[in-house]
Amino acid sequence: MNHELNVALLIGAAVLLICVGAVRLSVRLGLPSLLVYLMLGVILGEAGVGIQFENAELTRTLGICALVVIIAEGGLTARWSTLRPVLGPAIALSTVGVGVSVAVVGVVVHYALGIDWQLALLYGAVLSSTDAAAVFSTLRRVPVRPRLAALLEAESGINDAPVVILVVLLSAPLAASGSWYEQVGLVVYELIAGAAVGLVAGFGGAWALRRAALPSAGLYPLAAIGLTVLAYAGGAVVHASGFLAVYVAGVVLGNARLPHRRAMLGFADGLAWLAQIGLFVLLGLLVSPGEFGAAVLPAVVVGLVLVLLARPLSVLVSVTPFSLEPNGFTLREQGFLSWAGLRGAVPVVLATIPLSAGVPGAQVLFNVVFALVVIYTAAQGMTLPPAARRLGVTAPAEPTDLQVEAAPLERMGADLLQVEVPPGSKLNGVHVDELRLPVGAVVTLVLRDGGAFVPAPETRLKIRDSLLIVTTEQVRDVAERRLRAVSRRGRLARWFAEHGEDRRQ
């Protein structure tokens, strides 16, 4: 027993370290890291090292646990100031958009592949959810406009909830499904109740953590993660959407003024990486490569329907009403939203639900979904940066978060931002004092040509400079708007009525 345990720990540690090192490789290749982890699982499986694993029920259980952690991290790191303006379209994409995608894929699959309606709609439901892990990891490397990134992240965090409900309903026997209006009522109840549970857990947990005098700083991150898991379990107990409860609780906790907030976010980020690695490797173990070849052609057909028809239609129907508002979404932005709907581990995990329920054709569904995720995640992930540049939705000078564990920053309630000066930015040639940052924000360091120095007020910025800016939480949004304005119109941005709002350019 001890020998087997030691061997298991040896293999597990080796896999973990390989996956951590593979992140740099995936960044260089422009591939989402999840593909590397999936392929590693396949190599370890029956066709490679020879590890036999066929437990779909265990995979579904562990997959749901991993998704709870991944979605919690997405909620904890979401800033309310950027999330609030896109909340309407995000909810529309996660509900109306999901319905459109399920219907389109279901109808085409039913008639094109000759599959019965229940299984055809299952194809649509399983594939209608964008993957939080894939979206978060990819968008953090692609400098797109903040509201587009916020919308895609919010959609991927919210849409798991209705999709899981649909997959569970469609996986049940038709006789036990009930009438259509009962199913609609159940979906509405689960979403509303899930949001309510998340709000209670988030605000209640924030209130308790602000007043608790825990003896160690390391206990606060544990408590925060525990509260998000509590939200999921509480939602599940009252037959509500646990995934929506997790995301809502995470957003509330992440935007509350909690002690040791930076440590909490750093811990959640590391835990989410661990969950992603374990989940993707496990899914790679579950797949049977011998059945993979027969699934490639259906995967290509279904993927084309999803990417070229279902996703664009869902974006068009969901986002167009918000495009009629001042500063609404342009057709170029809608085109990017259509192409950036990445799939990842979530569809594969959802495919294990009908598989474990014994739905006829579920094994083929699982193989097709796995093949589709591998093919289209690679294609979309690698083409996302050039697509963003071609559509003109990039924001290369946008400030980005740097997670730094520093006690002084924690006590001051400050954030550390990094700003790049890309070619074409009008930050080029501007003196540091001409940035006119608000009181409470200051450029502390400039990285240039492999070296670093503390800038003086008369220091002139150059192309490819990297600025480190310390800003208090109160003036962070104002500082970001000012940096955005100077990048667009130069030191005299205000004379051109440019104030750096996150809008189409």
C-alpha positions in Angstrom: 0.0 0.0 0.0 2.8 2.5 0.9 4.7 1.6 -2.3 1.5 2.2 -4.4 0.9 5.5 -2.6 4.5 6.6 -3.2 4.3 5.7 -6.9 1.0 7.6 -7.2 2.5 10.7 -5.5 5.6 10.5 -7.8 3.4 10.4 -10.9 1.1 13.1 -9.7 4.0 15.5 -8.8 5.7 14.8 -12.1 2.5 15.5 -14.0 1.8 18.7 -12.1 5.4 20.0 -12.7 5.2 19.2 -16.4 1.9 21.0 -16.6 3.2 24.1 -14.9 6.2 24.1 -17.2 3.9 23.6 -20.2 2.3 27.0 -19.6 5.3 28.8 -21.1 5.2 26.5 -24.1 1.5 27.2 -24.7 2.0 30.9 -24.4 4.8 30.9 -27.0 2.7 28.8 -29.4 -0.4 30.8 -28.8 -2.4 27.7 -27.7 -4.7 27.6 -24.7 -2.9 25.6 -22.0 -5.9 23.3 -21.6 -5.0 21.6 -24.9 -1.6 20.7 -23.5 -3.2 19.2 -20.4 -5.7 17.3 -22.4 -3.0 15.8 -24.6 -1.0 14.9 -21.6 -4.0 13.0 -20.2 -4.3 11.1 -23.5 -0.6 10.2 -23.4 -1.0 8.9 -19.9 -4.1 6.9 -20.8 -4.7 3.6 -22.4 -3.1 4.4 -25.8 0.1 5.8 -24.2 1.5 4.9 -20.7 -1.4 2.5 -20.3 -3.3 3.9 -17.3 -6.9 2.5 -17.6 -9.6 4.9 -16.6 -13.2 4.7 -17.7 -15.2 6.0 -14.7 -17.5 8.7 -16.2 -19.4 9.1 -13.0 -16.2 10.0 -11.0 -15.1 12.3 -13.8 -18.4 14.1 -13.7 -18.1 14.5 -9.9 -14.5 15.7 -9.9 -15.2 17.9 -12.9 -18.0 19.7 -11.2 -15.8 20.3 -8.1 -13.0 21.7 -10.4 -15.5 24.0 -12.2 -16.7 25.3 -8.9 -13.2 26.5 -8.1 -12.5 27.8 -11.6 -15.8 29.8 -11.6 -15.2 31.1 -8.1 -11.8 32.4 -9.2 -13.4 34.1 -12.2 -15.9 35.8 -9.9 -13.3 36.8 -7.3 -11.1 38.5 -9.9 -13.9 40.3 -11.7 -14.0 44.0 -11.0 -17.5 45.4 -10.5 -16.6 48.7 -12.2 -15.9 46.8 -15.5 -18.6 44.2 -15.0 -21.5 46.5 -14.3 -21.7 48.1 -17.8 -21.8 44.7 -19.5 -24.0 42.9 -17.1 -27.1 43.3 -19.3 -25.6 41.8 -22.5 -23.8 39.2 -20.5 -27.1 37.9 -19.0 -28.7 38.1 -22.5 -25.9 36.0 -24.0 -26.1 33.5 -21.1 -29.9 33.0 -21.5 -31.3 34.1 -24.8 -28.0 33.4 -26.6 -27.8 29.9 -25.1 -31.4 29.2 -26.2 -30.6 30.3 -29.8 -27.4 28.2 -29.9 -29.1 25.1 -28.6 -32.0 25.5 -31.1 -29.7 26.1 -34.1 -27.3 23.3 -33.3 -30.1 20.9 -32.4 -32.0 21.5 -35.6 -29.0 21.2 -37.9 -27.6 18.1 -36.2 -31.1 16.4 -36.3 -31.5 16.9 -40.0 -27.9 16.7 -41.1 -26.7 13.7 -39.0 -30.1 12.0 -38.6 -30.0 12.0 -34.8 -33.2 11.9 -32.7 -34.3 15.2 -31.2 -33.3 14.5 -27.6 -29.7 13.7 -28.5 -29.6 16.5 -31.1 -30.7 19.1 -28.5 -28.1 17.6 -26.1 -25.4 18.3 -28.7 -26.6 21.9 -28.7 -26.9 22.2 -24.9 -23.5 20.7 -24.2 -21.7 22.9 -26.7 -23.6 26.2 -26.0 -21.5 27.1 -22.9 -18.3 29.1 -23.4 -15.6 27.8 -21.1 -14.5 30.1 -18.3 -11.0 28.6 -18.0 -10.3 28.9 -21.8 -11.7 32.5 -22.0 -9.9 33.7 -18.9 -6.5 32.3 -19.8 -6.7 33.4 -23.5 -8.1 36.9 -22.9 -5.5 37.7 -20.3 -2.9 37.4 -23.1 -4.9 39.3 -25.8 -5.1 43.1 -25.3 -8.7 43.7 -26.3 -11.0 46.6 -25.3 -11.9 46.2 -21.6 -15.6 46.0 -22.1 -15.2 43.1 -24.6 -13.0 41.2 -22.3 -15.4 41.9 -19.4 -18.4 40.8 -21.4 -16.7 37.5 -22.5 -15.5 36.7 -19.0 -18.9 37.5 -17.5 -20.7 35.4 -20.1 -18.5 32.5 -19.5 -19.0 32.8 -15.7 -22.8 33.0 -15.9 -23.8 30.7 -18.8 -22.6 27.5 -17.1 -25.7 27.8 -14.8 -28.5 27.6 -17.4 -26.5 25.1 -19.6 -26.1 22.6 -16.7 -29.8 22.8 -16.0 -30.6 22.2 -19.7 -28.2 19.2 -20.0 -29.6 17.6 -16.8 -33.2 18.0 -18.1 -32.4 16.7 -21.5 -30.5 13.7 -20.0 -33.6 12.6 -18.1 -36.0 10.2 -19.7 -38.6 12.0 -21.8 -41.4 10.6 -19.7 -40.0 12.1 -16.6 -39.2 15.5 -18.1 -42.6 17.0 -17.5 -44.4 19.6 -19.7 -42.4 22.4 -21.4 -43.8 25.1 -19.1 -42.8 23.2 -16.1 -39.3 23.0 -17.4 -39.2 26.7 -18.2 -40.5 27.5 -14.7 -37.8 25.2 -13.2 -35.0 26.9 -15.1 -36.3 30.4 -14.1 -36.6 29.3 -10.4 -33.1 27.8 -10.3 -31.4 30.9 -11.8 -33.2 33.4 -9.6 -32.7 31.3 -6.4 -29.1 30.6 -7.3 -28.4 34.4 -7.7 -30.2 35.0 -4.3 -28.1 32.3 -2.6 -24.9 33.8 -4.0 -25.8 37.3 -2.8 -26.6 36.0 0.7 -23.3 34.0 0.9 -21.3 36.9 -0.6 -22.6 39.8 1.5 -22.9 37.6 4.6 -19.4 36.3 4.2 -17.9 39.7 3.5 -19.6 41.1 6.7 -18.2 38.2 8.8 -14.6 38.4 7.4 -14.4 42.2 8.0 -15.3 41.6 11.6 -13.4 38.4 12.3 -10.0 38.7 13.9 -8.5 35.5 12.5 -5.1 34.6 14.0 -3.3 34.1 10.6 -3.5 35.9 7.3 -3.5 32.6 5.5 -6.9 31.8 6.9 -8.7 34.6 5.0 -8.1 33.0 1.5 -9.3 29.7 2.9 -12.4 31.3 4.3 -13.1 33.1 1.0 -12.9 29.9 -1.1 -14.9 28.1 1.6 -17.7 30.7 1.2 -17.9 30.2 -2.5 -18.1 26.4 -2.1 -20.8 27.1 0.6 -22.7 29.1 -1.9 -22.6 26.2 -4.4 -23.7 23.7 -1.9 -26.4 25.9 -0.5 -27.8 26.5 -3.9 -27.7 22.8 -4.7 -29.5 21.9 -1.4 -32.4 24.2 -2.2 -32.5 22.9 -5.8 -31.1 26.2 -7.2 -28.2 26.8 -9.6 -25.1 26.2 -7.6 -22.8 27.5 -10.4 -24.6 30.9 -10.6 -24.4 31.1 -6.8 -20.7 30.5 -6.9 -20.1 33.2 -9.5 -22.3 35.8 -7.7 -20.7 35.1 -4.3 -17.3 35.4 -5.9 -18.0 38.8 -7.5 -19.4 40.1 -4.2 -16.4 38.9 -2.1 -13.9 39.9 -4.7 -15.2 43.5 -4.7 -15.6 43.8 -0.9 -12.9 45.6 1.1 -11.7 42.4 2.9 -8.5 42.0 4.9 -5.7 40.4 3.0 -7.5 40.7 -0.3 -4.4 40.3 -2.4 -3.5 37.1 -0.6 -7.0 35.8 -1.3 -6.8 36.5 -5.0 -3.4 34.9 -5.3 -4.6 31.8 -3.5 -7.7 31.6 -5.7 -5.6 31.9 -8.8 -3.2 29.1 -7.8 -6.1 26.9 -6.8 -7.9 27.5 -10.1 -4.7 26.5 -12.0 -4.5 23.3 -10.0 -8.2 22.6 -10.7 -7.7 23.2 -14.4 -4.7 20.9 -14.6 -6.4 18.1 -12.7 -9.6 18.5 -14.7 -8.0 18.5 -18.2 -5.7 15.6 -17.4 -8.5 13.6 -16.1 -10.7 14.3 -19.2 -7.7 13.2 -21.3 -7.5 10.0 -19.4 -11.2 9.3 -20.0 -11.1 9.5 -23.7 -10.5 6.5 -25.9 -8.2 7.5 -28.8 -9.3 4.4 -30.7 -12.7 5.9 -31.1 -11.4 9.4 -31.8 -11.0 8.9 -35.5 -14.7 8.2 -36.2 -15.6 11.3 -34.2 -13.5 13.8 -36.2 -15.8 14.3 -39.2 -19.0 14.8 -37.1 -17.0 17.1 -34.9 -15.9 19.2 -37.8 -19.5 19.4 -39.1 -21.0 20.3 -35.7 -18.2 22.7 -35.1 -18.7 24.6 -38.3 -22.4 24.9 -37.5 -21.5 26.2 -34.0 -18.8 28.7 -35.0 -20.3 30.0 -38.3 -24.0 29.9 -37.6 -25.1 29.3 -34.0 -22.6 31.5 -32.2 -23.0 34.5 -34.6 -26.8 34.2 -34.4 -26.8 34.1 -30.6 -24.5 37.2 -30.5 -26.7 39.0 -33.0 -29.9 38.3 -31.2 -28.5 38.9 -27.7 -26.3 41.9 -28.2 -28.1 43.9 -31.0 -30.6 45.5 -28.6 -27.7 46.9 -26.5 -26.0 48.1 -29.7 -28.9 50.6 -30.2 -27.8 52.5 -27.1 -25.2 55.3 -27.3 -21.7 53.9 -27.4 -23.3 50.5 -28.2 -21.5 47.4 -29.7 -20.4 47.8 -33.3 -20.6 45.1 -35.9 -16.8 44.6 -35.6 -17.1 44.1 -31.9 -20.0 41.6 -32.4 -17.8 39.8 -35.0 -15.1 39.5 -32.4 -17.6 38.3 -29.7 -18.8 35.6 -32.2 -15.2 34.3 -32.9 -14.1 34.5 -29.2 -16.7 32.2 -27.8 -14.1 29.6 -26.9 -15.1 26.1 -25.8 -12.9 24.1 -23.3 -13.3 21.6 -20.5 -16.9 22.7 -19.6 -18.5 21.0 -22.7 -16.5 17.8 -22.1 -17.5 17.8 -18.5 -21.1 18.3 -19.4 -20.9 15.5 -21.9 -20.2 13.1 -19.0 -23.7 13.8 -17.6 -25.6 12.0 -20.3 -22.8 9.4 -20.5 -23.2 8.6 -16.8 -27.0 8.7 -17.1 -26.9 6.0 -19.9 -28.5 8.1 -22.6 -28.4 6.2 -25.9 -25.6 7.7 -28.1 -23.9 9.4 -25.2 -20.6 7.8 -25.9 -20.5 9.1 -29.4 -21.6 12.5 -28.1 -18.6 12.5 -25.7 -16.1 11.6 -28.4 -17.5 14.2 -30.8 -17.4 16.9 -28.1 -13.9 16.0 -27.2 -12.7 16.1 -30.8 -14.5 19.4 -31.4 -13.0 21.0 -28.3 -9.4 20.0 -29.4 -9.8 21.1 -33.0 -11.7 24.4 -32.6 -10.0 25.6 -29.4 -6.7 25.3 -31.1 -8.0 27.1 -34.2 -9.8 29.8 -32.4 -7.1 30.3 -29.7 -4.3 30.7 -32.2 -6.3 33.1 -34.4 -7.8 35.2 -31.7 -5.0 37.8 -31.5 -4.8 38.4 -35.3 -8.7 38.5 -35.5 -8.7 41.1 -32.8 -6.2 43.2 -34.7 -8.0 42.7 -38.0 -11.3 43.8 -36.5 -9.7 46.8 -34.8 -10.8 45.9 -31.2 -7.4 45.8 -29.6 -6.3 48.0 -26.7 -2.5 47.5 -26.5 -1.9 50.3 -23.9 -4.6 49.1 -21.5 -3.4 48.8 -17.9 -3.3 45.2 -16.6 -3.3 43.9 -13.0 -0.1 42.6 -11.5 -0.7 40.3 -8.5 1.9 41.4 -5.9 2.0 40.1 -2.4 3.2 43.2 -0.5 2.1 44.2 3.0 2.4 48.0 2.4 0.1 47.8 -0.7 -2.3 45.6 1.3 -2.5 48.2 4.2 -2.9 51.1 1.8 -5.5 49.4 -0.2 -3.4 50.0 -3.3 -3.1 48.2 -6.7 -0.1 47.7 -8.9 -0.7 48.2 -12.6 1.5 47.5 -15.6 1.1 49.7 -18.8 3.0 49.0 -22.1 3.7 51.7 -24.6 3.1 49.9 -28.0 3.9 51.3 -31.4 1.4 53.9 -32.5 0.5 54.9 -28.9 0.5 58.6 -28.3 2.0 57.9 -24.9 5.3 58.0 -26.9 7.1 61.3 -26.2 4.9 62.3 -23.3 6.7 63.3 -20.1 5.7 61.5 -16.9 4.4 64.7 -15.3 2.3 65.3 -18.4 0.3 62.1 -17.7 -1.6 64.2 -15.1 -2.5 61.1 -13.0 -4.9 61.7 -10.1 -3.6 62.2 -6.6 -3.1 58.7 -5.3 -1.6 57.3 -8.5 2.1 57.5 -9.4 4.6 55.9 -11.9 7.1 54.2 -9.7 9.3 52.4 -12.2 10.0 52.3 -16.0 11.4 49.2 -17.7 13.3 50.0 -20.9 15.7 48.0 -23.0 16.1 45.3 -20.4 16.9 47.8 -17.6 14.8 49.6 -15.0 14.9 53.0 -13.4 12.8 55.3 -11.3 11.4 58.1 -13.5 11.7 61.8 -12.9 8.8 64.2 -13.7 10.7 65.1 -16.9 11.3 61.5 -18.0 10.0 61.1 -21.6 8.2 57.9 -22.4 9.3 55.8 -25.4 7.9 53.0 -27.5 8.0 49.6 -25.8 8.5 51.1 -22.4 6.7 49.2 -19.6 5.4 51.4 -16.7 4.7 50.2 -13.2 2.0 52.3 -11.6 0.9 52.2 -8.0 -2.7 53.5 -7.5 -5.1 53.5 -4.6 -8.3 51.6 -5.1 -10.3 54.9 -4.9 -8.6 56.5 -7.9 -7.8 53.4 -10.0 -10.6 53.8 -12.5 -9.8 57.5 -12.9 -6.1 56.7 -13.5 -7.0 54.0 -16.1 -9.2 56.4 -18.0 -6.5 59.1 -18.0 -3.9 56.6 -19.3 -6.4 55.5 -22.0 -7.1 59.0 -23.0 -3.4 60.0 -23.4 -2.7 56.8 -25.3 -5.4 57.8 -27.8 -4.9 61.6 -28.2 -1.7 62.5 -26.4 -0.9 65.0 -23.6 -3.7 67.3 -24.8 -6.4 64.7 -24.7 -8.8 66.7 -22.7 -8.6 69.6 -25.2 -9.9 67.1 -27.8 -12.8 66.1 -25.4 -11.1 62.7 -24.9 -11.6 61.4 -21.3 -10.6 57.8 -21.8 -14.0 56.1 -21.4 -14.1 52.5 -22.4 -15.9 52.9 -25.7 -15.5 52.1 -29.4 -12.6 54.0 -30.9 
